[in-house]
Amino acid sequence: MKITISQAPKHQDKTVTIGAWLTNKRSSGKIAFLQLRDGTGFIQGVVVKSDVSEETFSKAKNLTQETSMYITGKIVEDTRSAFGYEMQVSEIEVIHEATDYPITPKEHGTEFLMDHRHLWLRSKKQHAVMKIRNEIIRSTYQFFNENEFVKIDPPILTGSSAEGTTELFHTKYFDEEAYLSQSGQLYMEAAAMAFGKVFSFGPTFRAEKSKTRRHLIEFWMIEPEMAFVDHEESLQIQENYVSYIVKSVLENCKLELDILERDTSKLELIQAPFPRISYDDAIELLKEKGFEDIEWGEDFGAPHETAIAESFDKPVFITNYPAEIKAFYMKPDPTRSDVVLCADLIAPEGYGEIIGGSQRIDDLELMRERYEQHGLTGDAYKWYLELREFGSVPHSGFGLGLERTVAWLSGVDHVRETIPFPRLLNRLYP
């Protein structure tokens, strides 16, 4: 019977065949220990000389790293391994012998590993990060489906931008200007007016010349938009969603979190509700923490976000930013016209902003004023204005950056390890 490594616990004391690659091995004169992987997991194969043919033991001793094979043996319990099982090998059929595999068990530099990203993905830690990414995606769909959201796919090529065009990739769309999308939000607002509660999940692009550990050129966003939902209700949905995916990762990625040596006690604290701090109070807090030069009206950078997050053991909402530093579509606070009904959700442990959201302007005349202030003329934004012209309603939305969330939950330092093939300022290969 052919199975996968992940299915091994269901086949204890049975003889099975697994298609696998060799990640490492050690052997003596009488026994060989083979570290095997198949994409679903990792398992140790034990080859005892006295229990197999001379040919099989010779194959085991001479296997090279990343050689592919069909390996047959009995699945037995092994309480010493994190997986809990191993294979007592009886047969080995080599499919392809790999020679001179470039990524060896020794230490390699980051640039070398990034140049070999197509192979680095096979390593145990990178595999664990991708499995956590997959669980976040799976639980995201589950959360929004359970809460009656409809999945809608906005376009990647657009004739307008969500927040200005200075950091967009320009391209020619036949005889007119087009951009790679930096956000699907504007289109999701249109979808919300048709379906009520919607969400998108797709790639976005920022031509931002940044080299920080939190930035990618191409990244993935989850962007819900909700009709008849105000800012307060949106914040509750955000904290429930984040709590949901954290719980799912804790429950379904125990082995991966262990491989990454993640301190899960910090993640176990992540349950709604989350603390909140206004932008005004955040300015005062930063001054107390030594950022004496920061002035009201300035946006927060990574050091500021980290300093604020240090005061909390859960993600924290920073609310009501100045209108001047936020996007044109955000609704002003009805009690203060100089700030808007918005919030950024800052992850703990220095991982920075993972969500940005707001209540959107639903008043036609105010949106026309915003258009004039931001120079949004011509036909590119005409359709967006019409959303306020035909049956406008209060509505809110937010965007969660997948890679920053993966970095936070898996505990890795740099977002380049949270996406299969990262696009960075100086990297388009592989």
C-alpha positions in Angstrom: 0.0 0.0 0.0 1.3 3.4 -1.0 0.7 6.2 1.6 2.1 9.6 2.5 4.1 10.4 5.6 1.2 12.4 7.1 -0.9 9.2 6.9 1.6 7.1 8.7 -0.1 7.3 12.2 -3.1 5.5 10.6 -1.0 2.6 9.5 0.9 1.6 12.6 2.4 -1.9 12.5 1.5 -2.2 8.8 4.0 -2.4 5.9 3.6 0.5 3.5 5.4 2.3 0.6 6.2 6.0 0.6 7.5 8.1 -2.2 10.2 10.3 -0.5 13.4 12.3 -0.8 16.4 11.8 1.5 17.2 15.0 3.5 20.1 13.5 5.6 21.5 10.2 6.9 23.9 8.7 9.3 25.0 5.1 9.4 27.3 2.6 11.1 28.4 -0.9 10.1 25.1 -2.4 11.2 22.4 0.3 11.0 21.5 3.3 8.8 19.2 6.1 9.8 17.5 7.9 6.9 15.8 11.3 7.3 13.0 11.3 4.8 10.4 13.8 3.5 7.6 13.6 1.0 6.0 17.1 1.1 3.4 16.1 3.7 6.0 15.6 6.5 9.2 14.2 7.8 9.9 10.7 9.1 13.0 8.6 10.0 13.6 5.3 8.2 15.7 2.8 10.1 17.6 0.2 8.0 19.0 -2.7 10.0 21.7 -4.7 8.1 20.6 -8.1 9.6 16.9 -7.5 8.6 17.4 -6.6 4.9 19.2 -7.9 1.8 22.9 -6.9 1.3 21.8 -4.9 -1.8 19.2 -2.9 0.2 21.7 -2.1 3.0 24.3 -1.0 0.4 21.7 1.3 -1.2 20.9 2.8 2.2 24.5 3.5 3.0 25.2 5.1 -0.4 22.1 7.3 -0.7 22.9 10.9 -1.4 21.0 14.0 -0.2 17.8 14.7 -2.1 17.9 11.3 -3.9 14.3 10.3 -4.6 13.0 6.8 -3.9 10.1 4.5 -3.1 10.8 3.2 0.4 9.0 0.3 1.9 8.8 -0.8 5.5 6.7 -1.2 8.7 5.4 2.0 10.5 6.1 1.7 14.2 5.6 4.1 17.1 8.7 6.1 18.2 8.1 8.3 21.3 11.5 9.9 20.9 10.6 11.7 17.7 8.5 14.8 17.4 6.4 13.0 14.8 5.9 10.0 17.0 6.5 7.3 14.4 9.3 5.9 12.3 9.7 3.3 9.5 11.5 0.0 9.8 12.8 -0.2 6.2 12.7 -3.4 4.2 13.1 -2.2 0.6 14.5 0.8 -1.3 13.8 1.6 -4.9 15.9 4.6 -6.1 14.0 6.8 -8.6 16.7 9.4 -9.2 20.1 9.8 -7.6 20.9 13.4 -6.8 24.5 14.5 -6.8 26.2 17.6 -5.4 23.0 19.1 -3.9 24.0 22.7 -3.2 22.2 23.2 0.2 24.0 21.0 2.7 23.5 20.7 6.5 26.2 23.3 7.0 25.5 27.1 7.5 24.8 29.1 4.3 24.5 32.9 3.8 21.1 34.5 3.2 21.9 35.5 -0.4 23.0 32.0 -1.2 19.8 30.6 0.2 17.7 33.2 -1.6 19.4 32.3 -4.9 18.5 28.7 -4.2 15.0 29.5 -2.9 13.5 26.8 -5.3 15.5 24.2 -3.3 15.5 26.0 0.1 11.8 25.4 0.3 12.5 21.7 0.9 14.2 22.4 4.3 12.4 21.5 7.5 12.0 25.1 8.8 10.9 26.6 5.5 8.5 23.7 5.1 7.0 24.5 8.5 6.6 28.2 7.7 4.7 27.3 4.4 2.5 24.9 6.3 1.6 27.7 8.8 0.9 30.0 5.8 -1.4 27.4 4.4 -3.3 27.0 7.7 -3.8 30.8 7.9 -5.3 30.7 4.4 -7.4 27.7 5.1 -8.8 29.1 8.3 -9.4 32.5 6.6 -11.7 30.9 4.1 -13.4 29.0 6.9 -13.9 32.1 9.0 -15.4 34.2 6.3 -17.6 31.4 4.9 -18.9 30.7 8.4 -19.8 34.4 8.7 -21.6 34.6 5.4 -19.0 36.5 3.4 -18.9 36.1 -0.4 -15.5 35.6 -2.0 -15.0 38.2 -4.8 -11.9 38.6 -7.0 -10.9 42.2 -7.8 -8.8 42.8 -10.9 -5.0 42.9 -10.7 -4.7 45.4 -13.7 -6.4 48.6 -12.8 -6.9 52.1 -14.3 -6.7 53.8 -10.9 -5.1 53.3 -7.5 -6.5 53.0 -4.0 -4.1 55.4 -2.4 -2.2 57.4 -5.0 0.1 56.3 -7.9 3.5 57.2 -6.6 4.4 53.6 -5.5 2.6 51.7 -8.2 4.0 49.7 -11.1 3.0 51.3 -14.3 2.2 49.4 -17.5 0.7 50.1 -20.9 -2.8 48.6 -21.3 -2.9 48.8 -25.1 -3.2 52.6 -25.6 -3.9 53.7 -22.0 -2.1 53.8 -18.7 -2.7 50.9 -16.2 -1.2 49.8 -12.9 -0.6 46.6 -11.0 -3.1 46.7 -8.1 -1.8 47.9 -4.7 -5.2 47.0 -3.1 -8.5 45.5 -4.2 -10.4 47.7 -1.8 -12.2 50.1 -4.1 -13.6 47.2 -6.2 -14.5 45.3 -3.0 -16.6 48.3 -2.0 -18.5 47.9 -5.2 -18.9 44.2 -4.5 -20.2 44.9 -1.0 -23.0 47.1 -2.4 -24.0 44.0 -4.4 -23.5 41.2 -1.9 -23.4 42.8 1.5 -20.3 41.2 3.1 -17.4 40.2 0.8 -13.8 39.4 1.0 -10.9 39.0 -1.5 -7.6 37.2 -1.2 -5.0 37.9 -3.8 -1.6 39.4 -4.8 -0.9 43.1 -4.5 2.1 45.1 -5.6 4.0 48.1 -4.1 6.8 49.8 -6.0 8.2 50.9 -2.7 12.0 51.1 -2.5 12.2 49.6 1.0 14.7 47.0 2.3 13.2 46.5 5.7 12.4 43.0 7.1 8.7 43.9 7.0 8.4 44.8 3.3 7.9 42.9 0.0 7.3 44.2 -3.5 4.7 41.5 -4.2 2.5 40.3 -1.3 -0.9 38.9 -0.6 -3.8 40.6 1.1 -7.1 39.5 2.6 -9.5 42.4 2.1 -13.1 42.2 3.5 -15.7 44.9 2.9 -19.0 45.1 4.7 -22.2 47.1 3.9 -24.3 48.4 6.8 -21.2 48.0 9.1 -19.8 50.9 11.1 -16.2 51.3 12.4 -16.9 49.8 15.8 -18.5 46.6 14.4 -15.6 46.3 11.9 -13.1 46.4 14.8 -14.9 43.5 16.5 -14.9 41.5 13.3 -11.1 42.1 12.9 -10.2 40.9 16.4 -12.5 37.9 16.1 -10.9 37.0 12.7 -7.3 37.3 14.0 -8.2 35.3 17.2 -9.7 32.6 14.9 -6.7 32.2 12.7 -4.3 32.2 15.7 -6.4 29.4 17.4 -6.4 27.4 14.2 -2.6 27.6 13.8 -2.1 26.6 17.5 -4.5 23.6 17.1 -3.4 22.4 13.6 0.3 23.3 13.4 1.7 22.1 16.7 4.6 20.1 14.9 5.5 23.1 12.7 5.5 25.5 15.6 7.8 23.1 17.5 10.2 22.8 14.5 10.4 26.6 14.5 10.9 26.7 18.3 8.0 29.2 18.5 7.1 30.3 22.0 3.4 29.4 21.8 2.6 30.7 25.3 2.6 34.2 23.7 0.2 33.1 21.0 -2.2 31.5 23.5 -2.8 35.0 24.9 -4.3 36.1 21.6 -8.0 36.2 22.2 -10.6 39.0 21.6 -11.1 41.7 22.7 -7.9 43.5 21.8 -6.7 46.7 23.6 -7.1 50.1 21.9 -5.2 53.3 22.0 -6.0 56.5 20.2 -3.5 58.2 17.9 -3.5 61.1 20.4 -2.6 58.8 23.3 -0.1 56.9 21.2 1.8 60.2 20.6 2.0 60.8 24.4 3.1 57.2 25.0 5.9 57.6 22.5 7.1 60.8 24.1 7.2 59.0 27.4 9.2 56.2 25.8 11.9 58.6 24.5 10.5 59.6 21.1 10.5 63.3 22.2 10.7 64.7 18.6 7.6 63.1 17.3 4.8 65.6 16.6 1.1 65.2 16.2 0.3 64.7 12.5 3.3 62.4 11.8 2.8 58.8 10.7 4.3 56.0 12.7 7.3 54.0 11.5 8.5 50.6 12.6 10.3 51.8 15.7 7.2 53.7 16.9 4.9 50.7 16.3 7.2 48.4 18.1 7.4 50.8 21.1 3.7 51.0 21.3 3.2 47.2 21.0 5.7 46.6 23.9 3.0 48.0 26.3 0.6 45.2 25.4 0.7 41.4 25.3 -2.0 41.2 22.6 -2.3 43.0 19.2 -3.3 46.6 19.8 -5.5 48.9 17.7 -4.2 52.4 17.1 -7.4 54.4 16.3 -8.4 57.8 14.9 -5.3 58.9 12.9 -5.2 62.5 11.5 -7.1 62.8 8.3 -4.1 64.4 6.5 -2.0 61.3 6.7 -4.7 58.8 5.7 -6.4 57.9 2.5 -9.1 60.1 0.8 -11.9 57.6 1.3 -11.8 57.4 5.1 -14.8 58.8 7.0 -14.1 61.7 9.4 -14.9 61.2 13.0 -18.3 62.9 13.5 -17.0 64.5 16.8 -13.7 65.6 15.3 -13.2 66.5 11.7 -9.4 66.4 11.9 -9.3 62.6 12.5 -10.8 59.7 10.7 -12.7 56.5 11.8 -9.8 54.2 11.2 -7.4 51.8 13.0 -4.2 50.0 12.4 -3.7 46.7 14.2 -0.2 46.3 15.5 1.1 42.8 16.2 3.1 42.1 19.4 6.8 41.1 19.5 7.9 43.8 17.0 6.0 42.4 14.0 4.3 45.7 13.2 1.1 46.6 11.4 -0.8 43.5 10.2 -4.2 45.2 9.5 -5.3 48.6 8.3 -9.0 49.5 8.2 -11.6 52.2 8.3 -15.2 53.2 7.9 -15.5 54.5 4.4 -17.1 57.9 3.4 -20.7 57.2 2.3 -21.8 60.8 1.7 -21.8 61.8 -2.0 -21.0 65.5 -1.4 -18.1 64.8 1.0 -16.6 62.3 -1.4 -16.8 64.9 -4.2 -14.9 67.3 -1.9 -12.3 64.6 -1.4 -12.0 64.1 -5.1 -11.3 67.8 -5.6 -8.7 67.9 -2.8 -6.8 64.9 -4.1 -7.1 65.7 -7.8 -9.1 62.6 -8.6 -10.5 63.8 -11.9 -11.4 62.1 -15.2 -13.2 58.8 -15.8 -10.9 56.5 -13.8 -12.7 57.1 -10.5 -16.2 57.9 -11.9 -17.5 54.5 -11.0 -16.3 54.7 -7.4 -18.1 58.0 -7.0 -21.3 56.4 -8.3 -21.3 53.9 -5.4 -22.3 56.9 -3.2 -24.8 58.1 -5.8 -26.9 55.0 -6.1 -28.0 53.6 -2.7 -25.1 54.6 -0.5 -24.9 53.0 2.9 -22.5 53.1 5.9 -19.8 50.6 5.2 -16.4 49.6 6.5 -13.5 47.3 5.5 -9.9 46.3 6.2 -6.9 44.6 4.8 -4.7 42.0 6.5 -1.2 41.5 5.1 -0.7 37.7 4.9 3.1 37.6 5.0 3.4 39.8 8.1 0.9 37.6 9.8 2.8 34.5 8.8 6.0 36.0 10.2 4.4 36.9 13.5 2.7 33.5 14.0 5.7 31.4 12.9 8.2 33.7 14.7 10.5 34.3 11.7 12.5 37.5 11.5 12.0 38.5 7.9 9.0 38.4 5.6 11.1 37.0 2.8 10.8 33.6 4.4 6.9 33.8 4.6 6.2 33.7 0.8 7.3 30.9 -1.5 9.2 33.1 -4.0 9.8 36.6 -2.5 10.1 39.6 -4.7 12.4 42.1 -3.0 13.9 45.4 -4.1 16.9 43.7 -5.7 15.5 40.2 -6.3 13.4 38.9 -9.1 15.1 35.4 -9.2 14.2 32.6 -9.0 
